[in-house]
Amino acid sequence: MRILTQHMANLRGTLLEHAKKASLAAHPDNLGDAREGFARVFLEENLPRTINFLTGEVFNSADERSGQIDLIVYPASSPRLNLFGETHLVLADFCLAAIEVKSNLTTASLDKPSHFKSALDSCVRLKRLGRMHPIQGSMVGSGPVALTTTPYMVFAYEGPQRETLEAKLLEYQRHNCIEDDLMPDIVTVLSRSYYTVRNNGWLTKIPEQYKWSTCEEDGVLIGMYAYLVKLIEAYAYNPKFTAFSSYLRTFDKG
């Protein structure tokens, strides 16, 4: 096993062990906070130091908001509005990714509540904020690719089998008439050792009839890790200035 794969496999075991210990928490909020904290530490200790991991909300130049986001991947050099501690309001054009952390990514019929449905509803709200500046990168195997919506990732300690997840993703998209760009970019289910990634050219590129690719491996964390590294490197290569005029202008009231 290659060093990078072995390291990610080791970290998977560590995260699952920490999550097991956290299950002693009697209140679901305490369990969720602990497992979110474990995910944050994994990212902080293994990704470039140029990035901060915040919690809070994303807003765009029209003052539209995303709702609560568990982990916001945000350049350390970019402005943010601190509310308290690690809770912030951040500008959509500097948000490199949003990560929703789930203890268990439960699924159900779409007319009933589930962690899967709440995560995808949150994804759509965030991505509909848009960006004035796409994230520019290189497509796998060919030319450039531009992400016009903010990448959204779901990180679950427990979750459905991969066939169930793939079917639920397609069901949600068809039921809500959602275009591809509003769907999650990558879903990781740690206990089952797989991740499912959208075929938008950022991490994978296969024939267009296949919307998703699923990879099952010991180094299951590699998918999210590589996706984030490419986002961070892309922003470092092509940073943007703060468009204060767009965020401060007064809207006409009709």
Accessible surface in RSA format (square Angstrom, percent):
REM  Atomic radii and reference values for relative SASA: ProtOr
REM  Chains: A
REM  Algorithm: Lee & Richards
REM  Probe-radius: 1.40
REM  Slices: 20
REM RES _ NUM      All-atoms   Total-Side   Main-Chain    Non-polar    All polar
REM                ABS   REL    ABS   REL    ABS   REL    ABS   REL    ABS   REL
RES MET A   1   138.37  71.7  51.06  33.8  87.31 207.9  65.75  55.9  72.62  96.2
RES ARG A   2   197.04  82.7 192.67  98.2   4.37  10.4  73.74 100.8 123.30  74.7
RES ILE A   3   153.94  87.6 148.90 110.9   5.03  12.1 151.17 108.9   2.77   7.5
RES LEU A   4    92.85  51.7  88.35  63.2   4.50  11.3  90.42  63.5   2.43   6.5
RES THR A   5    31.86  22.7  31.86  32.3   0.00   0.0  14.14  19.0  17.73  26.8
RES GLN A   6    74.20  41.5  74.20  54.2   0.00   0.0  31.61  67.3  42.59  32.3
RES HIS A   7    74.36  40.6  72.12  50.1   2.24   5.7  53.27  54.9  21.09  24.5
RES MET A   8     1.16   0.6   1.16   0.8   0.00   0.0   1.16   1.0   0.00   0.0
RES ALA A   9    20.24  18.6  11.64  18.0   8.60  19.6  12.02  16.9   8.22  21.8
RES ASN A  10    81.99  56.5  71.71  69.3  10.28  24.8  27.41  66.0  54.58  52.8
RES LEU A  11    31.48  17.5  31.48  22.5   0.00   0.0  31.48  22.1   0.00   0.0
RES ARG A  12    53.69  22.5  53.69  27.4   0.00   0.0   1.25   1.7  52.44  31.8
RES GLY A  13    35.53  43.8   0.00   N/A  35.53  43.8  30.10  82.6   5.43  12.2
RES THR A  14    63.26  45.0  56.63  57.4   6.63  15.8  36.89  49.6  26.36  39.9
RES LEU A  15     6.40   3.6   6.40   4.6   0.00   0.0   6.40   4.5   0.00   0.0
RES LEU A  16    41.85  23.3  36.71  26.3   5.13  12.9  36.93  25.9   4.91  13.2
RES GLU A  17    85.82  49.3  83.32  63.0   2.50   5.9  33.57  64.9  52.25  42.7
RES HIS A  18    66.32  36.2  65.99  45.9   0.33   0.9  43.42  44.8  22.90  26.6
RES ALA A  19     3.92   3.6   3.92   6.0   0.00   0.0   3.92   5.5   0.00   0.0
RES LYS A  20   144.64  70.6 136.12  83.5   8.52  20.3  84.81  76.3  59.83  63.7
RES LYS A  21   121.90  59.5 112.33  68.9   9.57  22.8  71.57  64.4  50.33  53.6
RES ALA A  22    14.27  13.1   1.17   1.8  13.10  29.8  13.96  19.7   0.31   0.8
RES SER A  23    61.59  52.0  40.86  54.5  20.74  47.8  25.29  53.9  36.30  50.9
RES LEU A  24   161.81  90.1 134.24  96.0  27.57  69.3 138.11  97.0  23.70  63.8
RES ALA A  25    37.84  34.8  12.74  19.7  25.10  57.1  24.28  34.2  13.56  35.9
RES ALA A  26   110.14 101.3  67.35 103.9  42.79  97.3  76.87 108.3  33.27  88.1
RES HIS A  27    94.30  51.5  91.80  63.8   2.50   6.4  62.83  64.8  31.47  36.6
RES PRO A  28    99.59  72.6  87.78  80.0  11.81  42.9  91.91  75.9   7.69  47.8
RES ASP A  29    92.46  64.8  88.32  87.9   4.13   9.8  23.13  54.4  69.33  69.1
RES ASN A  30    86.80  59.9  80.81  78.1   5.99  14.4  15.25  36.7  71.55  69.2
RES LEU A  31    37.48  20.9  37.48  26.8   0.00   0.0  37.48  26.3   0.00   0.0
RES GLY A  32    29.00  35.8   0.00   N/A  29.00  35.8  25.71  70.5   3.29   7.4
RES ASP A  33    96.76  67.8  86.71  86.3  10.04  23.7  27.31  64.3  69.45  69.3
RES ALA A  34    34.74  31.9  21.91  33.8  12.83  29.2  33.64  47.4   1.10   2.9
RES ARG A  35    25.10  10.5  25.10  12.8   0.00   0.0   0.60   0.8  24.50  14.9
RES GLU A  36    31.72  18.2  31.72  24.0   0.00   0.0   3.66   7.1  28.06  22.9
RES GLY A  37    26.47  32.6   0.00   N/A  26.47  32.6  26.12  71.7   0.35   0.8
RES PHE A  38    51.49  25.8  48.35  29.9   3.15   8.2  50.06  30.4   1.43   4.1
RES ALA A  39     0.75   0.7   0.75   1.2   0.00   0.0   0.75   1.1   0.00   0.0
RES ARG A  40    39.13  16.4  39.13  19.9   0.00   0.0  19.61  26.8  19.51  11.8
RES VAL A  41    71.15  46.8  71.13  64.4   0.03   0.1  71.15  61.8   0.00   0.0
RES PHE A  42     7.03   3.5   2.51   1.6   4.52  11.8   6.63   4.0   0.40   1.1
RES LEU A  43     0.80   0.4   0.58   0.4   0.22   0.6   0.80   0.6   0.00   0.0
RES GLU A  44    66.70  38.3  61.53  46.5   5.17  12.3  19.15  37.0  47.56  38.8
RES GLU A  45   122.63  70.4  95.01  71.9  27.62  65.8  29.05  56.2  93.58  76.4
RES ASN A  46    33.04  22.8  16.05  15.5  16.99  40.9   8.77  21.1  24.27  23.5
RES LEU A  47     9.95   5.5   0.23   0.2   9.72  24.4   1.90   1.3   8.05  21.7
RES PRO A  48    54.09  39.4  39.06  35.6  15.03  54.6  50.99  42.1   3.09  19.2
RES ARG A  49   197.98  83.1 173.04  88.2  24.94  59.4  78.17 106.8 119.81  72.6
RES THR A  50    87.28  62.1  80.57  81.7   6.71  16.0  80.96 108.7   6.32   9.6
RES ILE A  51    13.09   7.4   2.79   2.1  10.30  24.8   2.79   2.0  10.30  27.9
RES ASN A  52    41.06  28.3  38.65  37.3   2.42   5.8   6.61  15.9  34.45  33.3
RES PHE A  53     8.06   4.0   3.29   2.0   4.77  12.4   3.29   2.0   4.77  13.7
RES LEU A  54     3.40   1.9   3.40   2.4   0.00   0.0   3.40   2.4   0.00   0.0
RES THR A  55    20.15  14.3  20.15  20.4   0.00   0.0  17.79  23.9   2.36   3.6
RES GLY A  56     1.77   2.2   0.00   N/A   1.77   2.2   1.77   4.9   0.00   0.0
RES GLU A  57    42.41  24.3  42.41  32.1   0.00   0.0   5.98  11.6  36.43  29.7
RES VAL A  58     0.00   0.0   0.00   0.0   0.00   0.0   0.00   0.0   0.00   0.0
RES PHE A  59    26.10  13.1  26.10  16.2   0.00   0.0  26.10  15.8   0.00   0.0
RES ASN A  60    13.95   9.6  13.95  13.5   0.00   0.0   6.89  16.6   7.06   6.8
RES SER A  61    20.09  17.0  17.82  23.8   2.27   5.2   0.17   0.4  19.92  27.9
RES ALA A  62    45.08  41.4  31.44  48.5  13.64  31.0  31.44  44.3  13.64  36.1
RES ASP A  63    89.05  62.4  72.97  72.6  16.08  38.0  25.21  59.3  63.83  63.7
RES GLU A  64    93.63  53.8  87.54  66.2   6.10  14.5  35.99  69.6  57.65  47.1
RES ARG A  65   136.74  57.4 114.23  58.2  22.50  53.6  29.25  40.0 107.49  65.1
RES SER A  66     0.20   0.2   0.00   0.0   0.20   0.5   0.08   0.2   0.12   0.2
RES GLY A  67    24.00  29.6   0.00   N/A  24.00  29.6  22.19  60.9   1.81   4.1
RES GLN A  68   107.39  60.0  89.72  65.6  17.67  42.1  54.29 115.6  53.10  40.3
RES ILE A  69     0.48   0.3   0.48   0.4   0.00   0.0   0.48   0.3   0.00   0.0
RES ASP A  70    24.42  17.1  23.88  23.8   0.54   1.3   0.51   1.2  23.92  23.9
RES LEU A  71     0.03   0.0   0.03   0.0   0.00   0.0   0.03   0.0   0.00   0.0
RES ILE A  72     0.00   0.0   0.00   0.0   0.00   0.0   0.00   0.0   0.00   0.0
RES VAL A  73     0.75   0.5   0.75   0.7   0.00   0.0   0.75   0.7   0.00   0.0
RES TYR A  74     0.00   0.0   0.00   0.0   0.00   0.0   0.00   0.0   0.00   0.0
RES PRO A  75     3.33   2.4   3.30   3.0   0.03   0.1   3.30   2.7   0.03   0.2
RES ALA A  76    52.95  48.7  28.90  44.6  24.05  54.7  29.34  41.3  23.61  62.5
RES SER A  77   102.88  86.9  60.79  81.1  42.09  97.0  56.85 121.1  46.02  64.5
RES SER A  78     7.71   6.5   0.87   1.2   6.85  15.8   2.26   4.8   5.46   7.6
RES PRO A  79    49.93  36.4  38.62  35.2  11.30  41.1  49.35  40.7   0.58   3.6
RES ARG A  80    91.99  38.6  70.50  35.9  21.49  51.2   6.50   8.9  85.49  51.8
RES LEU A  81    88.78  49.4  85.41  61.1   3.37   8.5  88.78  62.3   0.00   0.0
RES ASN A  82    87.06  60.0  58.11  56.2  28.95  69.7  29.15  70.2  57.91  56.0
RES LEU A  83   104.86  58.4  74.35  53.2  30.50  76.7  76.96  54.0  27.90  75.1
RES PHE A  84   170.26  85.2 166.86 103.3   3.40   8.8 169.04 102.5   1.22   3.5
RES GLY A  85    49.69  61.3   0.00   N/A  49.69  61.3  35.50  97.4  14.19  31.8
RES GLU A  86    95.86  55.0  90.34  68.3   5.53  13.2  41.72  80.7  54.14  44.2
RES THR A  87    49.38  35.1  49.38  50.1   0.00   0.0  25.62  34.4  23.76  35.9
RES HIS A  88     7.05   3.9   7.05   4.9   0.00   0.0   2.52   2.6   4.52   5.3
RES LEU A  89    24.73  13.8  24.73  17.7   0.00   0.0  24.73  17.4   0.00   0.0
RES VAL A  90     0.00   0.0   0.00   0.0   0.00   0.0   0.00   0.0   0.00   0.0
RES LEU A  91    11.23   6.3  11.23   8.0   0.00   0.0  11.23   7.9   0.00   0.0
RES ALA A  92     1.28   1.2   1.28   2.0   0.00   0.0   1.28   1.8   0.00   0.0
RES ASP A  93     8.50   6.0   6.19   6.2   2.31   5.5   3.55   8.4   4.95   4.9
RES PHE A  94     5.18   2.6   5.18   3.2   0.00   0.0   5.18   3.1   0.00   0.0
RES CYS A  95     0.00   0.0   0.00   0.0   0.00   0.0   0.00   0.0   0.00   0.0
RES LEU A  96     0.29   0.2   0.29   0.2   0.00   0.0   0.29   0.2   0.00   0.0
RES ALA A  97     0.00   0.0   0.00   0.0   0.00   0.0   0.00   0.0   0.00   0.0
RES ALA A  98     0.00   0.0   0.00   0.0   0.00   0.0   0.00   0.0   0.00   0.0
RES ILE A  99     0.86   0.5   0.76   0.6   0.10   0.2   0.86   0.6   0.00   0.0
RES GLU A 100    18.94  10.9  18.75  14.2   0.19   0.5   0.22   0.4  18.72  15.3
RES VAL A 101    16.33  10.7   2.61   2.4  13.72  33.1   2.61   2.3  13.72  37.2
RES LYS A 102    28.90  14.1  27.73  17.0   1.17   2.8   7.08   6.4  21.82  23.2
RES SER A 103    27.81  23.5  20.14  26.9   7.67  17.7  17.37  37.0  10.44  14.6
RES ASN A 104    65.46  45.1  65.23  63.0   0.23   0.6  14.75  35.5  50.72  49.0
RES LEU A 105     2.80   1.6   1.67   1.2   1.13   2.8   1.67   1.2   1.13   3.0
RES THR A 106    55.06  39.2  49.23  49.9   5.83  13.9  50.00  67.2   5.06   7.7
RES THR A 107    42.29  30.1  16.89  17.1  25.40  60.5   0.00   0.0  42.29  63.9
RES ALA A 108    32.41  29.8  19.81  30.6  12.61  28.7  30.78  43.4   1.63   4.3
RES SER A 109    52.16  44.1  43.09  57.5   9.07  20.9  41.80  89.0  10.36  14.5
RES LEU A 110    17.15   9.6   8.57   6.1   8.58  21.6   9.03   6.3   8.13  21.9
RES ASP A 111   126.66  88.7  84.08  83.7  42.58 100.7  51.83 122.0  74.84  74.6
RES LYS A 112   124.12  60.6 122.01  74.9   2.11   5.0  66.07  59.5  58.05  61.8
RES PRO A 113   128.61  93.7 107.19  97.7  21.41  77.8 114.08  94.2  14.53  90.3
RES SER A 114    16.82  14.2   2.92   3.9  13.89  32.0  11.22  23.9   5.60   7.8
RES HIS A 115    82.14  44.9  82.12  57.1   0.02   0.1  51.27  52.8  30.88  35.9
RES PHE A 116     1.69   0.8   1.69   1.0   0.00   0.0   1.69   1.0   0.00   0.0
RES LYS A 117    60.50  29.5  60.50  37.1   0.00   0.0  26.30  23.7  34.20  36.4
RES SER A 118    50.91  43.0  41.74  55.7   9.17  21.1  46.25  98.5   4.66   6.5
RES ALA A 119     0.03   0.0   0.03   0.0   0.00   0.0   0.03   0.0   0.00   0.0
RES LEU A 120     2.16   1.2   2.16   1.5   0.00   0.0   2.16   1.5   0.00   0.0
RES ASP A 121    40.88  28.6  37.84  37.7   3.05   7.2  14.75  34.7  26.13  26.1
RES SER A 122     5.37   4.5   5.37   7.2   0.00   0.0   5.36  11.4   0.01   0.0
RES CYS A 123     0.22   0.2   0.22   0.2   0.00   0.0   0.14   0.4   0.08   0.1
RES VAL A 124    10.83   7.1  10.83   9.8   0.00   0.0  10.83   9.4   0.00   0.0
RES ARG A 125   118.01  49.5 111.41  56.8   6.60  15.7  58.84  80.4  59.17  35.9
RES LEU A 126     1.72   1.0   0.57   0.4   1.15   2.9   0.57   0.4   1.15   3.1
RES LYS A 127     3.31   1.6   0.64   0.4   2.67   6.4   0.19   0.2   3.12   3.3
RES ARG A 128   152.28  63.9 123.45  62.9  28.82  68.6  49.99  68.3 102.28  62.0
RES LEU A 129    18.76  10.4   7.53   5.4  11.23  28.2   7.53   5.3  11.23  30.2
RES GLY A 130    23.08  28.5   0.00   N/A  23.08  28.5  21.12  58.0   1.96   4.4
RES ARG A 131    34.17  14.3   3.55   1.8  30.62  72.9   4.30   5.9  29.87  18.1
RES MET A 132    78.12  40.5  47.41  31.4  30.71  73.1  37.36  31.8  40.76  54.0
RES HIS A 133    58.50  32.0  57.34  39.9   1.16   3.0  39.96  41.2  18.54  21.6
RES PRO A 134    44.52  32.5  39.44  36.0   5.08  18.5  39.44  32.6   5.08  31.6
RES ILE A 135     9.79   5.6   5.74   4.3   4.05   9.8   9.79   7.1   0.00   0.0
RES GLN A 136    77.85  43.5  69.27  50.6   8.58  20.4  23.97  51.0  53.88  40.9
RES GLY A 137    17.50  21.6   0.00   N/A  17.50  21.6  13.50  37.0   4.00   9.0
RES SER A 138    76.73  64.8  72.69  97.0   4.04   9.3  32.61  69.4  44.12  61.8
RES MET A 139    45.02  23.3  39.59  26.2   5.43  12.9  30.47  25.9  14.55  19.3
RES VAL A 140    65.98  43.4  53.98  48.9  12.00  28.9  60.09  52.2   5.89  16.0
RES GLY A 141    83.13 102.5   0.00   N/A  83.13 102.5  42.03 115.3  41.10  92.1
RES SER A 142    80.36  67.9  43.61  58.2  36.75  84.7  52.18 111.1  28.18  39.5
RES GLY A 143    33.74  41.6   0.00   N/A  33.74  41.6  28.43  78.0   5.32  11.9
RES PRO A 144   113.74  82.9  97.95  89.3  15.79  57.4  99.29  82.0  14.45  89.8
RES VAL A 145    16.89  11.1  11.14  10.1   5.75  13.8  16.89  14.7   0.00   0.0
RES ALA A 146    47.07  43.3  24.71  38.1  22.36  50.9  24.71  34.8  22.36  59.2
RES LEU A 147    12.46   6.9  10.10   7.2   2.36   5.9  12.46   8.8   0.00   0.0
RES THR A 148    70.51  50.1  63.73  64.6   6.77  16.1  52.82  71.0  17.68  26.7
RES THR A 149    19.34  13.8  17.68  17.9   1.65   3.9  13.31  17.9   6.03   9.1
RES THR A 150     3.26   2.3   2.46   2.5   0.80   1.9   0.14   0.2   3.12   4.7
RES PRO A 151     0.25   0.2   0.25   0.2   0.00   0.0   0.25   0.2   0.00   0.0
RES TYR A 152     0.44   0.2   0.44   0.2   0.00   0.0   0.44   0.3   0.00   0.0
RES MET A 153     0.25   0.1   0.25   0.2   0.00   0.0   0.25   0.2   0.00   0.0
RES VAL A 154     1.34   0.9   0.84   0.8   0.50   1.2   0.84   0.7   0.50   1.4
RES PHE A 155     0.32   0.2   0.32   0.2   0.00   0.0   0.32   0.2   0.00   0.0
RES ALA A 156     0.00   0.0   0.00   0.0   0.00   0.0   0.00   0.0   0.00   0.0
RES TYR A 157     1.38   0.6   1.38   0.8   0.00   0.0   1.38   1.0   0.00   0.0
RES GLU A 158    78.58  45.1  78.58  59.4   0.00   0.0  21.71  42.0  56.87  46.4
RES GLY A 159    10.32  12.7   0.00   N/A  10.32  12.7   3.01   8.2   7.31  16.4
RES PRO A 160    17.79  13.0   7.08   6.5  10.70  38.9  17.04  14.1   0.75   4.7
RES GLN A 161   104.09  58.2 101.24  74.0   2.85   6.8  19.43  41.4  84.66  64.2
RES ARG A 162    77.37  32.5  75.32  38.4   2.05   4.9   5.57   7.6  71.79  43.5
RES GLU A 163    98.60  56.6  92.33  69.9   6.26  14.9  59.95 116.0  38.65  31.6
RES THR A 164    54.49  38.8  48.98  49.7   5.51  13.1  27.49  36.9  27.00  40.8
RES LEU A 165     0.11   0.1   0.11   0.1   0.00   0.0   0.11   0.1   0.00   0.0
RES GLU A 166    45.33  26.0  45.21  34.2   0.12   0.3  16.22  31.4  29.10  23.8
RES ALA A 167    60.51  55.6  49.36  76.2  11.14  25.4  55.99  78.8   4.52  12.0
RES LYS A 168    34.66  16.9  34.66  21.3   0.00   0.0  18.91  17.0  15.75  16.8
RES LEU A 169     0.01   0.0   0.00   0.0   0.01   0.0   0.00   0.0   0.01   0.0
RES LEU A 170    50.45  28.1  50.44  36.1   0.01   0.0  50.45  35.4   0.00   0.0
RES GLU A 171    71.81  41.2  65.06  49.2   6.75  16.1  34.72  67.2  37.09  30.3
RES TYR A 172     6.61   3.1   6.61   3.8   0.00   0.0   0.87   0.7   5.74   7.1
RES GLN A 173    14.50   8.1  13.97  10.2   0.52   1.2   7.27  15.5   7.23   5.5
RES ARG A 174   174.99  73.5 154.67  78.8  20.32  48.4  66.37  90.7 108.62  65.8
RES HIS A 175   125.60  68.6  95.35  66.3  30.25  77.4  58.99  60.8  66.61  77.5
RES ASN A 176    62.23  42.9  41.07  39.7  21.16  51.0  12.23  29.4  50.00  48.3
RES CYS A 177   111.97  84.7  83.20  92.8  28.76  67.6  39.25  99.4  72.72  78.4
RES ILE A 178    12.86   7.3   5.65   4.2   7.21  17.4   6.25   4.5   6.60  17.9
RES GLU A 179   106.37  61.1  95.34  72.1  11.03  26.3  53.80 104.1  52.57  42.9
RES ASP A 180    58.56  41.0  55.20  54.9   3.36   8.0  18.98  44.7  39.58  39.5
RES ASP A 181    66.40  46.5  65.55  65.2   0.85   2.0  11.49  27.0  54.91  54.8
RES LEU A 182    11.29   6.3  11.14   8.0   0.15   0.4  11.14   7.8   0.15   0.4
RES MET A 183     1.17   0.6   1.17   0.8   0.00   0.0   0.77   0.7   0.41   0.5
RES PRO A 184     0.49   0.4   0.49   0.4   0.00   0.0   0.49   0.4   0.00   0.0
RES ASP A 185     1.49   1.0   1.49   1.5   0.00   0.0   0.04   0.1   1.45   1.4
RES ILE A 186     0.58   0.3   0.58   0.4   0.00   0.0   0.58   0.4   0.00   0.0
RES VAL A 187     1.25   0.8   1.25   1.1   0.00   0.0   1.25   1.1   0.00   0.0
RES THR A 188     0.36   0.3   0.36   0.4   0.00   0.0   0.00   0.0   0.36   0.5
RES VAL A 189     0.00   0.0   0.00   0.0   0.00   0.0   0.00   0.0   0.00   0.0
RES LEU A 190     0.00   0.0   0.00   0.0   0.00   0.0   0.00   0.0   0.00   0.0
RES SER A 191    34.93  29.5  15.95  21.3  18.98  43.7  14.58  31.0  20.36  28.5
RES ARG A 192   111.58  46.9  93.07  47.4  18.51  44.1  24.61  33.6  86.98  52.7
RES SER A 193    23.41  19.8  23.41  31.2   0.00   0.0  17.11  36.4   6.31   8.8
RES TYR A 194     1.96   0.9   1.96   1.1   0.00   0.0   1.96   1.5   0.00   0.0
RES TYR A 195    22.18  10.4  22.18  12.6   0.00   0.0   1.84   1.4  20.34  25.1
RES THR A 196     0.00   0.0   0.00   0.0   0.00   0.0   0.00   0.0   0.00   0.0
RES VAL A 197     1.40   0.9   1.40   1.3   0.00   0.0   1.40   1.2   0.00   0.0
RES ARG A 198    16.94   7.1  16.81   8.6   0.14   0.3   8.30  11.3   8.65   5.2
RES ASN A 199    21.54  14.9   2.71   2.6  18.82  45.3   2.71   6.5  18.82  18.2
RES ASN A 200    26.62  18.4  11.09  10.7  15.52  37.4  19.25  46.3   7.37   7.1
RES GLY A 201     0.00   0.0   0.00   N/A   0.00   0.0   0.00   0.0   0.00   0.0
RES TRP A 202     0.56   0.2   0.56   0.3   0.00   0.0   0.56   0.3   0.00   0.0
RES LEU A 203    34.19  19.0  21.73  15.5  12.46  31.3  21.78  15.3  12.40  33.4
RES THR A 204    33.29  23.7  30.65  31.1   2.64   6.3  33.29  44.7   0.00   0.0
RES LYS A 205    91.92  44.8  67.03  41.1  24.89  59.3  40.75  36.7  51.17  54.5
RES ILE A 206    69.90  39.8  59.82  44.6  10.08  24.3  66.42  47.8   3.48   9.5
RES PRO A 207    78.74  57.4  65.99  60.2  12.75  46.4  78.00  64.4   0.74   4.6
RES GLU A 208   154.81  88.9 130.13  98.4  24.68  58.8  53.88 104.2 100.93  82.4
RES GLN A 209   134.86  75.4  97.86  71.5  37.00  88.1  57.51 122.4  77.35  58.7
RES TYR A 210   119.97  56.0 115.06  65.5   4.92  12.8  74.19  55.7  45.79  56.4
RES LYS A 211    78.90  38.5  67.76  41.6  11.14  26.5  48.43  43.6  30.47  32.5
RES TRP A 212    29.30  11.8  11.30   5.5  18.00  42.3  10.78   5.7  18.51  30.0
RES SER A 213    25.96  21.9  20.38  27.2   5.58  12.9  23.01  49.0   2.96   4.1
RES THR A 214    38.03  27.0   2.57   2.6  35.46  84.5   2.88   3.9  35.15  53.1
RES CYS A 215    43.67  33.0  39.51  44.1   4.16   9.8  15.85  40.2  27.82  30.0
RES GLU A 216   105.62  60.6  77.17  58.4  28.45  67.7  23.63  45.7  81.99  66.9
RES GLU A 217    53.16  30.5  40.81  30.9  12.35  29.4  26.44  51.1  26.72  21.8
RES ASP A 218    82.62  57.9  76.71  76.4   5.91  14.0  11.77  27.7  70.84  70.7
RES GLY A 219     0.00   0.0   0.00   N/A   0.00   0.0   0.00   0.0   0.00   0.0
RES VAL A 220     0.00   0.0   0.00   0.0   0.00   0.0   0.00   0.0   0.00   0.0
RES LEU A 221     0.00   0.0   0.00   0.0   0.00   0.0   0.00   0.0   0.00   0.0
RES ILE A 222    32.07  18.2  32.07  23.9   0.00   0.0  32.07  23.1   0.00   0.0
RES GLY A 223     0.71   0.9   0.00   N/A   0.71   0.9   0.71   1.9   0.00   0.0
RES MET A 224     1.46   0.8   1.46   1.0   0.00   0.0   1.08   0.9   0.38   0.5
RES TYR A 225    40.52  18.9  40.52  23.1   0.00   0.0  11.59   8.7  28.92  35.7
RES ALA A 226    30.36  27.9  26.78  41.3   3.58   8.2  30.18  42.5   0.18   0.5
RES TYR A 227     0.23   0.1   0.23   0.1   0.00   0.0   0.07   0.1   0.16   0.2
RES LEU A 228     0.21   0.1   0.21   0.1   0.00   0.0   0.21   0.1   0.00   0.0
RES VAL A 229    31.80  20.9  31.80  28.8   0.00   0.0  31.80  27.6   0.00   0.0
RES LYS A 230    58.17  28.4  54.27  33.3   3.90   9.3  46.35  41.7  11.82  12.6
RES LEU A 231     0.00   0.0   0.00   0.0   0.00   0.0   0.00   0.0   0.00   0.0
RES ILE A 232     7.60   4.3   6.38   4.8   1.22   2.9   6.43   4.6   1.17   3.2
RES GLU A 233   102.15  58.6  95.53  72.3   6.61  15.7  38.77  75.0  63.37  51.7
RES ALA A 234    13.15  12.1   3.11   4.8  10.03  22.8  11.40  16.1   1.74   4.6
RES TYR A 235    29.45  13.8  26.74  15.2   2.71   7.1  24.47  18.4   4.99   6.1
RES ALA A 236    76.62  70.5  47.38  73.1  29.24  66.5  55.99  78.9  20.63  54.7
RES TYR A 237   199.52  93.2 172.01  97.9  27.51  71.6 131.43  98.8  68.09  83.9
RES ASN A 238    50.67  34.9  45.37  43.8   5.30  12.8   9.66  23.2  41.01  39.6
RES PRO A 239    79.40  57.9  64.40  58.7  15.01  54.5  64.64  53.4  14.76  91.8
RES LYS A 240    68.33  33.3  54.53  33.5  13.80  32.8  21.27  19.1  47.05  50.1
RES PHE A 241   192.26  96.2 181.66 112.5  10.60  27.6 184.94 112.1   7.32  20.9
RES THR A 242    34.10  24.3  14.77  15.0  19.34  46.1   4.26   5.7  29.85  45.1
RES ALA A 243    28.47  26.2  17.14  26.4  11.33  25.8  26.30  37.0   2.17   5.7
RES PHE A 244   122.15  61.1 119.88  74.2   2.28   5.9 119.88  72.7   2.28   6.5
RES SER A 245    91.44  77.3  73.72  98.4  17.72  40.8  58.92 125.5  32.53  45.6
RES SER A 246    23.34  19.7  21.44  28.6   1.90   4.4   2.04   4.4  21.30  29.8
RES TYR A 247    30.40  14.2  12.00   6.8  18.40  47.9  12.15   9.1  18.25  22.5
RES LEU A 248   134.02  74.6 109.48  78.3  24.54  61.7 112.87  79.3  21.15  56.9
RES ARG A 249   123.94  52.0 104.86  53.5  19.08  45.4  58.91  80.5  65.03  39.4
RES THR A 250   126.76  90.2  99.37 100.7  27.40  65.3  71.47  96.0  55.29  83.6
RES PHE A 251    89.15  44.6  77.94  48.3  11.21  29.2  81.59  49.5   7.56  21.6
RES ASP A 252   148.63 104.1 117.46 116.9  31.18  73.7  40.67  95.7 107.96 107.7
RES LYS A 253   200.06  97.6 162.29  99.6  37.77  89.9 109.46  98.5  90.60  96.5
RES GLY A 254   127.60 157.4   0.00   N/A 127.60 157.4  77.64 213.1  49.96 111.9
END  Absolute sums over single chains surface
CHAIN  1 A    12540.3      10089.7       2450.6       7017.4       5522.8
END  Absolute sums over all chains
TOTAL         12540.3      10089.7       2450.6       7017.4       5522.8
